[in-house]
Each structure stands twice: as C-alpha cells, then as structure tokens.
Amino acid sequence: MPGAGIFPGIRAAWIHKLAMVAAIMMLVGSLEALAQETAPDPGKATGPEIQAYRDQWVPREYPSPARGWFYADAAVVAGLLSSGAWLVRSHRPARWISANLAAALLYLGIFRGGCICPVGATANVLLGVSHPELVGLATLAIFMAPLVAALVSGRIFCGAVCPLGAVQQMLTRSKARPLPRWLHRALLALPVAVLLATAAAVWAGLGFLPCRLDPYKPLFFQGHAFVQKLASMLSWGHVEPGWILAGSALAWAILAAALVAGWFIPRLFCRYVCPYGVLLGLLASVGFWRREIDAESCIQCNRCLKQCPVQAIETSSDGKTLKLSSYQCVQCGHCSRVCRRLSV
C-alpha cells in the first residue's frame, strides 16, 4: 500500500527522540547530585578567617517596640498611683485628685485606647491560673500594681487612676440622689458574681467577660483613633479621609445608656459591675492605711455622707457615729473636702 513504510519510520524517529531526552535528564540529574556533594556548606566552613568570625560573632538583639511601650505604660501607671497616694494621704484638695484622674484618662483612656487596663487584665490573670505561659510580664505588672497600692493606701486606682472611673466621675450630677440602702447593699453582690463568672468564662474558653461588659470602649477607641490620625497627619503619613467611627451602632447605644444611667447613679459600673473592684476592696479592707472618721471630733453633720459618690459612709447601728467602709471607698476625697472639722 502506498505510504505503508512511513509509519514505522515515524515511530522509530520518536523512539530515538525520547531516548535522547531520557539520556539528557539522567545526565542533568547526575550533575546536580555531584554538585550537591561537592558544594561547600557555609555552616561547616573551617577556613581560618571564617572560623575567627564565628568565634567572635555575638548575636544582636533588636528590641521590640512593644517592650518600649511596656516600660512607658508601667512608668505612667506607677507615677499616677504614687501621686494619687500622696494626694490622698496628705489630704490635698479633691480637685487635685480629679486632675490626677483626668491625666490618667488622657493617657490610659484616650492615648492608649483604654487597653492598658487592670480591669480587663483580671481575665488574663485568671487565664494564667490554668495556662501561666499565656500571661505576659506587662499584663501581670499592670494587674498587680493597683493591688499593691490598695494595700498601702486604699483603692487609689479607682479614685485617681482608672480611666473608666474618670468618665463616670466627670459625667455625673454633683448632687445625685443615693440609692436606698437595702438596694445598694443587695447590688454589691453583683461584682462578686461578675468576678466568679469571669473566671468560669475564661476557664471554659468563652472569652474575657470584663472586656465585653465595659460600656466605655467606643469612647476610648474613638479617642485613640483620633490621636492616631492626628499623629499620621503631623508626620505627613497616609491618612484615612473623612471621619473615622470606632465601634458599632450597638456599642454606641450601650455607651449612651451607660452615660445616662451614670448621670443619675454615680460610678454605676465601679460599684455594681467591676470585678477588679472586688479584689481592690478586699485588699483595702485589710491594708496598712485606711480612711477613717474621727468619732471624737465628728459633729454628725452628715455632709460627708451626702457627698460620698459610692455610699461608702453610713450611720452606725446605734445612730450616734458615722462609719466608713474601706471596701467601698474609692479615695476620691469628696468627704474630706466638705468636712469642716477635718474629721475624715
């Protein structure tokens, strides 16, 4: 047949080409293996200059920017606690303590976004009970510093350093009506329940309850976003155009509700929600220094009782003296400000 001898020739040509390709691939593979065997290993170099360099080489440590912020935050918290303790124990005017609290709000609340917070660190430390490796030095230091201060000078952190307390103190009526005594005492059990629930939630892997209950987050996040945007503008960096709104509509609605409630009930979150306040109150109750009312010089005018924003002062059972609860007292200094006999 015509062309019958063509196909065998084509098959022979293809077989020849495939054999050539296979031979080339085997040759390349052999050369690569030979190169790997003969190539020098930099880690095993033994030349005199290389060996001398390896003997004299010292690993260089590059400090993390986060470490610098840790030192700055720790210094600020320690400074605010120290100044607050001095103001309280030396009976300085209450407006000076409020100024210390305002400085804490600006740095811890606005500049740092409210995230340098022992209240939230409570959950971190509780997590460290079961997983110590998850608690950093910065978190532990921020958590422990106010507790040590509470042993020495009462709940200084609440009245002179806490940014959450600052918002509540600044946005409340000066002459708010106190809650009924029975209701106030009943509500004091809520922070204890929140502390226990925080521990249970952390150990069950359900998240950090104090951070979820904090209604003031949008305010702090908004301030922090503004500071970051301003810093970028001043450094001629890239800036997001328009207004930046931090947080959801629900978060802002919760903030508005908390502010309205706090206008009528002073330090609502501090007194009836904050789990960290339980720990501070317990240590303040057994601390080395406690604010007291001198029964001999007190004339029972009840001015301090009416001015206390957390209802830490009440009449004794016999009705003849006033007593002050170190567990509840936040060291705001309002009682000392209004006492004409300097009995507090």
TORKOL-638703 format. One record per residue (C-alpha): x, y, z; residue in three letters. Coordinates in steps of 0.25 Angstrom, whole numbers, plus 5000, padded with zeros to 4 digits. Layout:
N
XYZALA
...
***
This chain:
344
500050005000MET
500550144997PRO
501150205010GLY
501250075017ALA
502650095021GLY
502450235026ILE
501850205040PHE
502950105044PRO
503950215041GLY
503250325049ILE
503150225061ARG
504650205060ALA
504950355060ALA
504050375072TRP
504750265080ILE
506050325076HIS
505650465082LYS
505050405095LEU
506350325097ALA
507150455095MET
506250535105VAL
506350425115ALA
507850425114ALA
507950575115ILE
507050565128MET
507950465134MET
509250545131LEU
508650665138VAL
508150595150GLY
509550535151SER
510250665150LEU
509250725161GLU
509550615170ALA
511050635168LEU
510950785170ALA
510250765183GLN
511250665188GLU
512450755185THR
511850895188ALA
512350955201PRO
511450965213ASP
511551105219PRO
511151055233GLY
512250955232LYS
513351045227ALA
514651035234THR
515551145228GLY
516351225238PRO
515651355235GLU
514251295235ILE
514551225248GLN
515051345254ALA
513851425250TYR
512951315256ARG
513751315269ASP
513551465271GLN
512151475266TRP
511151525276VAL
509651515273PRO
509051655273ARG
507751675280GLU
506751765273TYR
505751825284PRO
504351815281SER
503551945280PRO
502451875289ALA
503551865300ARG
503752015300GLY
502252035301TRP
502251945313PHE
503352025321TYR
502552155317ALA
501252095322ASP
501852035335ALA
502452175338ALA
501252255335VAL
500352155344VAL
501352155355ALA
501452305355GLY
499952325355LEU
499852235366LEU
500952295374SER
500452435372SER
499052395375GLY
499452325388ALA
500252455392TRP
498952545389LEU
498052455397VAL
498952425409ARG
499352575411SER
497852615410HIS
498152705397ARG
496852775391PRO
495952675384ALA
496152755371ARG
497652715371TRP
497152575371ILE
496252595360SER
497352655352ALA
498152535354ASN
496952455349LEU
496852545337ALA
498352515333ALA
498052365335ALA
496852385325LEU
497652455315LEU
498852355315TYR
498152225318LEU
496852245312GLY
497052335300ILE
498552325296PHE
498652175299ARG
497152135295GLY
496752085309GLY
497551955307CYS
498551975318ILE
497451935328CYS
497551855340PRO
496051825340VAL
496251755327GLY
497551695332ALA
496751615342THR
496251515332ALA
497751505326ASN
498251475340VAL
497151375343LEU
497451305330LEU
498951295335GLY
498451205346VAL
498251095337SER
499251145326HIS
500351225332PRO
501051235319GLU
499951325313LEU
500151435323VAL
501251535319GLY
502051615329LEU
501351745324ALA
499951695328THR
500451645341LEU
501151775345ALA
499951855341ILE
499051765349PHE
499851755362MET
500251905363ALA
498851955367PRO
498651835377LEU
499951875384VAL
499552015384ALA
498251975391ALA
498951905402LEU
499752035405VAL
498752145402SER
497352085399GLY
496652085386ARG
497552195380ILE
497452135366PHE
495952155366CYS
495952295370GLY
497152355364ALA
497652265352VAL
496552175346CYS
496052235332PRO
494652165334LEU
494552235347GLY
494952365341ALA
493852365331VAL
492852335342GLN
493252435351GLN
493352545341MET
491952515335LEU
491052505347THR
490252605355ARG
490852675367SER
489652655375LYS
489152515371ALA
488152445380ARG
488752325387PRO
488052185385LEU
487252125396PRO
488252065406ARG
487551925404TRP
487651935389LEU
489151975390HIS
489551865399ARG
488851765390ALA
489551815377LEU
490851805384LEU
490851655381ALA
490751675366LEU
492251705365PRO
492651575372VAL
491751495363ALA
492351565351VAL
493751525356LEU
493351385358LEU
492651385344ALA
493951445338THR
494751325344ALA
493751225339ALA
493651285325ALA
495251295324VAL
495451145328TRP
494351105319ALA
494951175307GLY
493751265305LEU
494551395305GLY
494851515314PHE
493551555321LEU
494051695327PRO
494451745313CYS
493051705308ARG
492351775319LEU
493151905318ASP
492252005312PRO
493252115310TYR
494052045300LYS
493552125288PRO
493952255295LEU
495352215297PHE
495452155283PHE
494952275277GLN
495952365284GLY
497052265281HIS
496752275266ALA
496752425266PHE
498052425273VAL
498652325263GLN
498052405251LYS
498652535256LEU
499952475258ALA
499952425244SER
499552565239MET
500752625246LEU
501752525241SER
501152545227TRP
500752405226GLY
499652335219HIS
498252375226VAL
496952315224GLU
496052425218PRO
494752465226GLY
494252435240TRP
494652305246ILE
493552245255LEU
494152135264ALA
493152035269GLY
491751985264SER
490452065266ALA
490051965277LEU
491351995284ALA
491052145284TRP
489652115288ALA
490152045300ILE
491052155303LEU
489952255303ALA
489152175312ALA
490252155322ALA
490552305322LEU
489052335324VAL
488952245336ALA
490352295341GLY
489752435341TRP
488752395352PHE
489552285359ILE
490952325362PRO
492052215358ARG
491052115354LEU
492052025347PHE
493052035358CYS
492052005369ARG
491251895363TYR
491951835351VAL
493451845352CYS
494151705356PRO
495451775359TYR
494851865369GLY
494551735378VAL
496051705379LEU
496351845382LEU
495351865392GLY
495751735399LEU
497251775400LEU
496851925404ALA
496051865416SER
497251795421VAL
498251895417GLY
499251975425PHE
498552105423TRP
497052135423ARG
496252265422ARG
495452275435GLU
494552375442ILE
494952425456ASP
493752405465ALA
494252505475GLU
494352625466SER
493152585457CYS
491952665460ILE
490952575452GLN
490652685441CYS
490552575431ASN
491252665420ARG
492152555416CYS
491052445416LEU
490352535406LYS
491552555397GLN
492152415396CYS
491852375382PRO
491952225385VAL
491152225398GLN
492352175406ALA
491952255418ILE
490752215427GLU
490152235441THR
490552135451SER
489552035457SER
489452125469ASP
489152245461GLY
490252325469LYS
491452315459THR
491852305445LEU
492652195439LYS
493352185426LEU
493552055418SER
494952035413SER
494451925403TYR
493552025396GLN
494352155398CYS
495052195385VAL
495852315391GLN
495252425383CYS
495452525394GLY
494052585394HIS
493752555408CYS
495052625413SER
494652745404ARG
493352765411VAL
493752735425CYS
493852865433ARG
494452795445ARG
495552715438LEU
494952585444SER
495152505431VAL
***
